[in-house]
Amino acid sequence: MAVHRIGVLTSGGDTPGMNAAVRAVVRRGLSMDDMVLGVYHGYEGLMNGNVKQLHSTDVHGIIQRGGTILRTARSDDFRFPEGQEKAVKIMKAYEMDALIVVGGDGSFRGAQDLAKHGVNVMGIPGTIDNDMGYTDFTIGFDTAVNNVIGELEKIKDTMRSHDRVAVVEVMGRACGDIALWSGMVGPTDIVLAPECPKPWEEAAAQLVQNKLLGRYTSLVVIAEGAGKAEDFAKFVRETTDVDIKPVVLSYIQRGGSPSASDRMLATRLGARAVELIHEGKKNRAVGIRDNHIIDVDICEASGHSDSFDENLYNLHGALNKIYI
């Protein structure tokens, strides 16, 4: 069995489960007699040679920790060929045979750039947005949804006490999955997602109808790609007599201990990335479909359009309509 020197880094926005993925890479690599090199602060750290050999003890007790022990950063210099060539030189200096990248779509594009320079890269999808269409789920999404649900329940309690309405803005950029999933299983009356644009006039009319039918407290979840909570609240105030308060959850969605589901997904994907290197595969991205671990070309992973579940969205609307 060939022995490899494998680099691993986390890039882009932090997400719960990144540490679990790093732990799996290190321990699966060590079980196959590899040397695993941790790259700190993402691609910026790779260009600057911020590299350290990782041992089993370095990842002991991190599976339950949020964030990333390798830290993360965004790098403007890495976007250009000169920065990428600098990163390749560092990899050659440390004799890395492959680089495992844990991150979202932007991180995968960086991995593609390295692949063009002859580097063998493996991508692990780590983003709360769940906006990488080649895989059913990304690491951190489940935890983010659970974080949002807890906050929605608290907000609903307060709104109910005052007979008010709240609109809660959640992360996701152009992807409405956090809004949809938290809306489906949380105390949410209306979901506003960029993939299925609902006219604000229609949403406001639904809030008025709820009030007329005795539901004085409603909760609206809006994905950041569908607009800002403050703007929606202003629109509702100007066009109706509904008392509405905007709430932005922001970074609270990304923090905290990863869920059991995210720990399991990260562990399975991290181990598989190492195994693919030993199988001689190059430039792949691991993911999960129908609960089976899969791998695709890294270019396909980045180019695959997001898949929003419109049926689930329509079901939410049906389940939250007041029938008389």
C-alpha positions in Angstrom: 0.0 0.0 0.0 1.4 3.3 -1.1 2.2 5.9 1.6 1.1 9.5 0.9 1.6 12.9 2.3 -1.8 14.4 2.4 -2.6 18.1 3.0 -6.0 19.2 4.5 -7.4 22.7 4.8 -10.7 24.3 5.6 -11.7 27.3 3.5 -14.5 29.9 3.2 -17.1 30.3 5.8 -16.8 28.1 8.9 -19.5 25.4 9.3 -20.3 22.9 12.1 -18.7 19.6 11.2 -15.5 20.9 9.7 -13.6 19.6 12.7 -15.2 16.2 12.3 -14.1 16.0 8.7 -10.5 17.0 9.6 -10.5 14.3 12.3 -11.7 11.7 9.8 -9.0 12.7 7.3 -6.3 12.5 9.9 -7.3 9.2 11.5 -8.1 7.5 8.2 -4.9 8.7 6.8 -2.9 7.5 9.8 -4.6 4.1 9.6 -3.3 3.8 6.0 0.3 4.9 7.1 -0.1 8.4 5.5 1.4 11.6 6.8 -1.3 14.2 7.2 -0.3 17.9 7.0 -2.7 20.5 8.3 -2.8 23.8 6.4 -3.9 26.6 8.6 -6.0 29.6 7.4 -7.1 28.1 4.1 -5.5 29.0 0.8 -3.9 32.1 2.4 -2.1 29.8 4.8 -1.1 27.4 1.9 0.5 30.3 0.0 2.4 31.3 3.2 3.5 27.8 4.2 1.4 27.8 7.4 1.6 24.0 7.6 1.9 21.5 10.5 2.0 17.7 10.7 -1.1 16.4 12.4 -1.1 13.5 14.8 -4.0 11.5 16.3 -3.7 13.5 19.5 -4.2 16.8 17.5 -7.7 15.7 16.6 -8.7 14.1 19.8 -11.9 15.5 21.2 -12.7 17.8 18.3 -15.6 15.9 16.7 -18.1 17.8 18.9 -16.5 21.2 18.4 -17.9 23.8 16.1 -15.8 26.0 13.9 -12.5 24.7 12.6 -9.2 24.0 14.4 -7.4 24.7 11.2 -9.0 28.2 11.0 -10.2 29.6 7.8 -9.8 32.7 5.6 -10.6 34.1 2.3 -7.7 35.1 0.0 -7.8 37.7 -2.7 -4.2 36.8 -3.8 -5.1 33.1 -4.4 -7.6 34.2 -7.1 -4.7 35.0 -9.4 -2.3 32.6 -11.1 0.7 34.1 -9.2 -0.9 33.1 -5.9 -1.9 29.7 -7.1 1.7 29.1 -8.4 3.0 30.1 -4.9 0.7 27.6 -3.3 1.9 24.9 -5.7 5.5 25.6 -4.8 4.7 25.3 -1.1 3.0 21.9 -1.7 6.0 20.7 -3.6 8.3 21.9 -0.8 6.3 19.8 1.7 6.1 16.9 -0.8 2.3 16.8 -0.7 0.8 14.2 -2.9 -2.7 15.5 -2.6 -4.8 18.2 -1.0 -8.1 17.7 0.7 -10.3 20.9 0.7 -13.2 21.3 3.1 -15.4 24.2 2.0 -18.2 25.5 -0.3 -18.5 26.3 -3.9 -15.8 29.1 -3.8 -13.4 26.7 -2.1 -14.0 24.1 -4.8 -13.3 26.6 -7.5 -9.9 27.2 -5.8 -9.3 23.5 -5.8 -10.1 23.4 -9.5 -7.5 26.1 -10.0 -4.9 24.0 -8.3 -5.9 21.0 -10.3 -5.0 23.0 -13.5 -1.5 23.3 -12.0 -1.2 19.5 -11.7 -2.2 19.2 -8.0 -4.4 16.2 -7.0 -7.4 17.7 -5.1 -10.2 16.2 -3.2 -13.3 18.3 -2.2 -15.4 17.8 0.9 -18.6 20.0 0.8 -18.7 22.1 4.0 -21.3 24.9 4.0 -24.4 25.6 5.9 -26.1 26.8 2.7 -26.6 23.3 1.2 -26.2 25.0 -2.2 -24.0 22.3 -3.9 -26.4 20.4 -6.2 -24.2 17.4 -6.8 -24.8 16.2 -3.2 -28.0 15.8 -1.2 -26.5 17.5 1.9 -23.5 19.5 2.8 -21.7 19.4 6.1 -23.2 22.0 8.5 -26.6 22.3 7.0 -28.4 20.1 9.4 -26.9 21.9 12.4 -27.8 25.3 11.0 -31.4 24.2 10.5 -31.5 23.0 14.1 -30.0 26.3 15.3 -32.6 28.2 13.4 -35.5 26.1 14.7 -34.5 26.8 18.3 -34.4 30.6 17.6 -37.7 30.5 15.7 -39.5 28.9 18.7 -38.1 31.5 21.1 -39.2 34.3 18.8 -42.6 32.9 18.3 -43.1 32.7 22.1 -42.4 36.5 22.4 -44.5 37.4 19.3 -47.4 35.4 20.7 -47.2 37.3 24.0 -47.7 40.6 22.1 -50.0 39.4 19.3 -47.3 40.4 16.8 -45.8 39.1 13.6 -42.1 38.5 13.1 -40.1 38.1 9.9 -36.8 36.2 10.5 -33.9 36.5 8.0 -31.7 33.4 7.6 -28.6 32.7 5.7 -28.3 30.8 2.4 -27.2 33.4 -0.2 -29.1 32.4 -3.3 -30.2 29.1 -1.8 -33.4 28.9 0.2 -32.9 25.5 1.9 -32.3 26.7 5.4 -35.4 28.8 5.2 -37.5 26.0 3.7 -36.3 23.2 6.0 -36.5 25.3 9.2 -39.9 26.5 8.0 -41.2 23.0 7.4 -40.5 21.8 10.9 -40.5 25.1 12.9 -43.4 27.3 13.9 -43.4 29.1 10.5 -46.4 30.4 8.6 -44.7 31.7 5.4 -41.4 30.9 3.7 -39.9 33.3 1.3 -37.2 31.6 -0.9 -35.3 32.9 -3.9 -36.0 29.8 -6.0 -39.8 30.3 -5.7 -40.3 34.0 -5.5 -43.6 34.8 -3.7 -44.8 38.4 -4.3 -44.5 40.4 -1.1 -48.1 41.7 -1.8 -49.3 38.1 -1.6 -47.4 37.4 1.6 -48.7 40.6 3.2 -52.2 39.7 2.2 -51.8 36.2 3.8 -50.7 37.9 7.1 -53.8 40.1 7.0 -56.0 37.1 6.3 -54.4 35.2 9.2 -55.3 38.2 11.5 -58.9 38.3 10.2 -59.3 34.6 11.0 -58.0 35.0 14.5 -54.3 34.1 14.1 -52.8 37.3 15.4 -49.3 35.9 15.6 -47.6 34.7 12.4 -43.9 33.9 11.7 -42.3 34.6 8.3 -38.9 33.1 7.4 -37.0 34.9 4.6 -33.9 33.6 2.9 -31.3 36.3 2.5 -31.4 35.7 -1.3 -35.1 36.6 -1.3 -34.6 39.9 0.4 -33.9 41.6 3.8 -36.1 41.2 6.8 -36.1 44.9 7.4 -37.3 45.7 3.9 -40.1 43.1 4.1 -41.2 44.4 7.5 -41.2 48.0 6.1 -43.3 46.9 3.1 -45.9 45.2 5.4 -46.1 48.2 7.7 -46.7 50.5 4.8 -49.4 48.4 3.1 -51.2 46.8 6.0 -52.1 47.3 9.7 -50.0 44.3 10.7 -47.6 44.9 13.6 -44.4 43.2 12.4 -40.9 43.0 13.7 -37.7 42.1 11.7 -35.1 39.7 13.2 -31.8 38.8 11.5 -30.2 35.6 13.0 -26.8 36.1 11.2 -23.8 34.1 12.5 -25.7 32.4 15.3 -26.7 29.9 12.5 -23.1 28.9 11.9 -21.9 28.3 15.4 -22.3 25.6 18.0 -21.6 21.9 18.3 -22.5 19.9 15.1 -25.5 17.6 15.1 -25.1 13.9 15.1 -26.1 13.9 11.4 -23.4 16.4 10.5 -20.8 14.5 12.5 -21.7 11.3 10.7 -21.7 12.9 7.3 -18.4 14.6 7.9 -16.8 11.5 9.1 -17.9 9.4 6.2 -16.9 12.0 3.6 -13.5 12.7 5.2 -12.6 9.0 5.3 -13.7 8.5 1.8 -11.6 11.3 0.5 -8.5 9.6 1.8 -9.5 6.3 0.4 -10.0 7.8 -3.1 -6.4 9.0 -3.0 -5.2 5.5 -2.3 -7.4 4.2 -5.1 -5.5 6.4 -7.5 -8.4 8.8 -8.1 -7.7 12.4 -8.9 -9.6 15.6 -8.6 -12.8 14.3 -7.1 -15.5 15.7 -4.8 -17.2 13.4 -2.3 -20.9 13.8 -1.4 -24.0 11.8 -0.5 -26.9 10.8 -2.5 -29.8 8.6 -1.2 -27.6 7.9 1.8 -24.8 6.5 -0.4 -21.3 8.2 -0.4 -20.5 9.2 -4.0 -17.7 11.0 -5.8 -17.8 13.1 -8.9 -15.3 15.2 -10.9 -14.5 18.4 -9.0 -15.4 20.4 -12.0 -18.8 18.7 -12.1 -19.3 19.4 -8.4 -18.8 23.1 -8.9 -20.8 23.4 -12.1 -23.8 21.4 -10.8 -26.8 23.7 -10.3 -28.5 23.7 -7.0 -31.7 21.6 -6.6 -34.4 23.2 -4.6 -37.3 21.0 -3.6 -40.4 22.8 -4.9 -42.7 20.0 -3.9 -41.6 20.5 -0.3 -42.1 24.3 -0.6 -45.6 23.8 -2.0 -46.3 21.3 0.8 -45.3 23.9 3.4 -47.8 26.3 1.9 -50.6 23.8 2.0 -49.9 22.8 5.6 -49.9 26.4 6.8 -53.0 27.7 5.1 -55.9 28.4 7.4 -58.9 26.4 6.1 -62.4 27.5 7.0 
